[in-house]
Amino acid sequence: ALVDNIWTRFNGYKLDNGDKCKTFACRFSKPKKSSERKENVLFEKFRITSKHPTIDCKARIKITWLIVINIVRIERVRV
């Protein structure tokens, strides 16, 4: 079974014949480094945030709904 809480939608499109295609990326991927705190900002104005390490997760899947022949195809996308 597909675990839906690990995937976040990356992009998608719909074809003229009604077929749909959506690409999902791993939710754990974090390509950018977290920003640093700005100087000269009052302590009361700070937001409570936590930094997460940068993770290079390149897992992606593509789900295609073929409406005409009533098939759902799930395939791995190589990045």
CNS distance restraints for C-alpha pairs under 8 A (distance, minus, plus):
assign (resid   3 and name CA) (resid   7 and name CA) 7.68 0.50 0.50
assign (resid   6 and name CA) (resid  26 and name CA) 6.04 0.50 0.50
assign (resid   6 and name CA) (resid  27 and name CA) 5.36 0.50 0.50
assign (resid   6 and name CA) (resid  28 and name CA) 7.48 0.50 0.50
assign (resid   7 and name CA) (resid  24 and name CA) 5.68 0.50 0.50
assign (resid   7 and name CA) (resid  25 and name CA) 5.56 0.50 0.50
assign (resid   7 and name CA) (resid  26 and name CA) 4.92 0.50 0.50
assign (resid   7 and name CA) (resid  27 and name CA) 5.27 0.50 0.50
assign (resid   8 and name CA) (resid  24 and name CA) 5.32 0.50 0.50
assign (resid   8 and name CA) (resid  25 and name CA) 5.46 0.50 0.50
assign (resid   8 and name CA) (resid  26 and name CA) 6.36 0.50 0.50
assign (resid   8 and name CA) (resid  27 and name CA) 5.60 0.50 0.50
assign (resid   9 and name CA) (resid  22 and name CA) 7.29 0.50 0.50
assign (resid   9 and name CA) (resid  23 and name CA) 6.17 0.50 0.50
assign (resid   9 and name CA) (resid  24 and name CA) 4.37 0.50 0.50
assign (resid   9 and name CA) (resid  25 and name CA) 6.29 0.50 0.50
assign (resid  10 and name CA) (resid  22 and name CA) 7.58 0.50 0.50
assign (resid  10 and name CA) (resid  23 and name CA) 5.38 0.50 0.50
assign (resid  10 and name CA) (resid  24 and name CA) 4.88 0.50 0.50
assign (resid  10 and name CA) (resid  25 and name CA) 5.70 0.50 0.50
assign (resid  11 and name CA) (resid  22 and name CA) 5.85 0.50 0.50
assign (resid  11 and name CA) (resid  23 and name CA) 5.29 0.50 0.50
assign (resid  11 and name CA) (resid  24 and name CA) 7.06 0.50 0.50
assign (resid  12 and name CA) (resid  20 and name CA) 7.55 0.50 0.50
assign (resid  12 and name CA) (resid  21 and name CA) 5.46 0.50 0.50
assign (resid  12 and name CA) (resid  22 and name CA) 3.99 0.50 0.50
assign (resid  12 and name CA) (resid  23 and name CA) 5.90 0.50 0.50
assign (resid  13 and name CA) (resid  20 and name CA) 6.03 0.50 0.50
assign (resid  13 and name CA) (resid  21 and name CA) 5.48 0.50 0.50
assign (resid  13 and name CA) (resid  22 and name CA) 6.50 0.50 0.50
assign (resid  14 and name CA) (resid  18 and name CA) 6.43 0.50 0.50
assign (resid  14 and name CA) (resid  19 and name CA) 5.87 0.50 0.50
assign (resid  14 and name CA) (resid  20 and name CA) 4.46 0.50 0.50
assign (resid  14 and name CA) (resid  21 and name CA) 6.29 0.50 0.50
assign (resid  15 and name CA) (resid  19 and name CA) 5.28 0.50 0.50
assign (resid  15 and name CA) (resid  20 and name CA) 6.25 0.50 0.50
assign (resid  17 and name CA) (resid  67 and name CA) 8.00 0.50 0.50
assign (resid  17 and name CA) (resid  68 and name CA) 7.94 0.50 0.50
assign (resid  18 and name CA) (resid  66 and name CA) 7.90 0.50 0.50
assign (resid  18 and name CA) (resid  67 and name CA) 6.27 0.50 0.50
assign (resid  18 and name CA) (resid  68 and name CA) 7.95 0.50 0.50
assign (resid  19 and name CA) (resid  64 and name CA) 7.31 0.50 0.50
assign (resid  19 and name CA) (resid  65 and name CA) 5.56 0.50 0.50
assign (resid  19 and name CA) (resid  66 and name CA) 5.00 0.50 0.50
assign (resid  19 and name CA) (resid  67 and name CA) 5.31 0.50 0.50
assign (resid  19 and name CA) (resid  68 and name CA) 7.67 0.50 0.50
assign (resid  20 and name CA) (resid  64 and name CA) 5.76 0.50 0.50
assign (resid  20 and name CA) (resid  65 and name CA) 5.13 0.50 0.50
assign (resid  20 and name CA) (resid  66 and name CA) 6.98 0.50 0.50
assign (resid  20 and name CA) (resid  67 and name CA) 7.95 0.50 0.50
assign (resid  21 and name CA) (resid  62 and name CA) 7.02 0.50 0.50
assign (resid  21 and name CA) (resid  63 and name CA) 5.75 0.50 0.50
assign (resid  21 and name CA) (resid  64 and name CA) 4.39 0.50 0.50
assign (resid  21 and name CA) (resid  65 and name CA) 6.32 0.50 0.50
assign (resid  22 and name CA) (resid  62 and name CA) 5.76 0.50 0.50
assign (resid  22 and name CA) (resid  63 and name CA) 5.36 0.50 0.50
assign (resid  22 and name CA) (resid  64 and name CA) 6.54 0.50 0.50
assign (resid  23 and name CA) (resid  60 and name CA) 6.98 0.50 0.50
assign (resid  23 and name CA) (resid  61 and name CA) 5.75 0.50 0.50
assign (resid  23 and name CA) (resid  62 and name CA) 4.36 0.50 0.50
assign (resid  23 and name CA) (resid  63 and name CA) 6.32 0.50 0.50
assign (resid  24 and name CA) (resid  60 and name CA) 5.57 0.50 0.50
assign (resid  24 and name CA) (resid  61 and name CA) 5.37 0.50 0.50
assign (resid  24 and name CA) (resid  62 and name CA) 6.33 0.50 0.50
assign (resid  25 and name CA) (resid  29 and name CA) 7.76 0.50 0.50
assign (resid  25 and name CA) (resid  58 and name CA) 7.51 0.50 0.50
assign (resid  25 and name CA) (resid  59 and name CA) 6.13 0.50 0.50
assign (resid  25 and name CA) (resid  60 and name CA) 4.44 0.50 0.50
assign (resid  25 and name CA) (resid  61 and name CA) 6.67 0.50 0.50
assign (resid  26 and name CA) (resid  57 and name CA) 6.59 0.50 0.50
assign (resid  26 and name CA) (resid  58 and name CA) 7.00 0.50 0.50
assign (resid  26 and name CA) (resid  59 and name CA) 5.49 0.50 0.50
assign (resid  26 and name CA) (resid  60 and name CA) 6.11 0.50 0.50
assign (resid  28 and name CA) (resid  55 and name CA) 6.77 0.50 0.50
assign (resid  28 and name CA) (resid  57 and name CA) 6.48 0.50 0.50
assign (resid  29 and name CA) (resid  54 and name CA) 7.59 0.50 0.50
assign (resid  29 and name CA) (resid  55 and name CA) 5.35 0.50 0.50
assign (resid  29 and name CA) (resid  56 and name CA) 5.61 0.50 0.50
assign (resid  29 and name CA) (resid  57 and name CA) 4.61 0.50 0.50
assign (resid  29 and name CA) (resid  58 and name CA) 6.86 0.50 0.50
assign (resid  30 and name CA) (resid  53 and name CA) 7.93 0.50 0.50
assign (resid  30 and name CA) (resid  54 and name CA) 5.28 0.50 0.50
assign (resid  30 and name CA) (resid  55 and name CA) 5.23 0.50 0.50
assign (resid  30 and name CA) (resid  56 and name CA) 6.48 0.50 0.50
assign (resid  30 and name CA) (resid  57 and name CA) 7.51 0.50 0.50
assign (resid  31 and name CA) (resid  54 and name CA) 6.22 0.50 0.50
assign (resid  31 and name CA) (resid  55 and name CA) 6.66 0.50 0.50
assign (resid  31 and name CA) (resid  56 and name CA) 6.26 0.50 0.50
assign (resid  32 and name CA) (resid  54 and name CA) 6.63 0.50 0.50
assign (resid  33 and name CA) (resid  53 and name CA) 7.58 0.50 0.50
assign (resid  33 and name CA) (resid  54 and name CA) 5.92 0.50 0.50
assign (resid  34 and name CA) (resid  51 and name CA) 6.46 0.50 0.50
assign (resid  34 and name CA) (resid  52 and name CA) 7.50 0.50 0.50
assign (resid  34 and name CA) (resid  54 and name CA) 7.95 0.50 0.50
assign (resid  41 and name CA) (resid  45 and name CA) 6.78 0.50 0.50
assign (resid  41 and name CA) (resid  46 and name CA) 7.42 0.50 0.50
assign (resid  42 and name CA) (resid  46 and name CA) 6.98 0.50 0.50
assign (resid  58 and name CA) (resid  79 and name CA) 6.72 0.50 0.50
assign (resid  59 and name CA) (resid  76 and name CA) 7.84 0.50 0.50
assign (resid  59 and name CA) (resid  77 and name CA) 7.48 0.50 0.50
assign (resid  59 and name CA) (resid  78 and name CA) 7.79 0.50 0.50
assign (resid  60 and name CA) (resid  76 and name CA) 6.13 0.50 0.50
assign (resid  60 and name CA) (resid  77 and name CA) 5.26 0.50 0.50
assign (resid  60 and name CA) (resid  78 and name CA) 7.21 0.50 0.50
assign (resid  60 and name CA) (resid  79 and name CA) 7.84 0.50 0.50
assign (resid  61 and name CA) (resid  74 and name CA) 6.85 0.50 0.50
assign (resid  61 and name CA) (resid  75 and name CA) 5.66 0.50 0.50
assign (resid  61 and name CA) (resid  76 and name CA) 4.52 0.50 0.50
assign (resid  61 and name CA) (resid  77 and name CA) 5.24 0.50 0.50
assign (resid  62 and name CA) (resid  74 and name CA) 5.75 0.50 0.50
assign (resid  62 and name CA) (resid  75 and name CA) 5.31 0.50 0.50
assign (resid  62 and name CA) (resid  76 and name CA) 6.20 0.50 0.50
assign (resid  62 and name CA) (resid  77 and name CA) 6.28 0.50 0.50
assign (resid  63 and name CA) (resid  72 and name CA) 7.00 0.50 0.50
assign (resid  63 and name CA) (resid  73 and name CA) 5.72 0.50 0.50
assign (resid  63 and name CA) (resid  74 and name CA) 4.58 0.50 0.50
assign (resid  63 and name CA) (resid  75 and name CA) 6.59 0.50 0.50
assign (resid  64 and name CA) (resid  72 and name CA) 5.70 0.50 0.50
assign (resid  64 and name CA) (resid  73 and name CA) 5.11 0.50 0.50
assign (resid  64 and name CA) (resid  74 and name CA) 6.49 0.50 0.50
assign (resid  65 and name CA) (resid  70 and name CA) 7.49 0.50 0.50
assign (resid  65 and name CA) (resid  71 and name CA) 6.13 0.50 0.50
assign (resid  65 and name CA) (resid  72 and name CA) 4.61 0.50 0.50
assign (resid  65 and name CA) (resid  73 and name CA) 6.52 0.50 0.50
assign (resid  66 and name CA) (resid  70 and name CA) 5.66 0.50 0.50
assign (resid  66 and name CA) (resid  71 and name CA) 5.15 0.50 0.50
assign (resid  66 and name CA) (resid  72 and name CA) 6.09 0.50 0.50
assign (resid  66 and name CA) (resid  73 and name CA) 7.75 0.50 0.50
assign (resid  67 and name CA) (resid  71 and name CA) 6.79 0.50 0.50
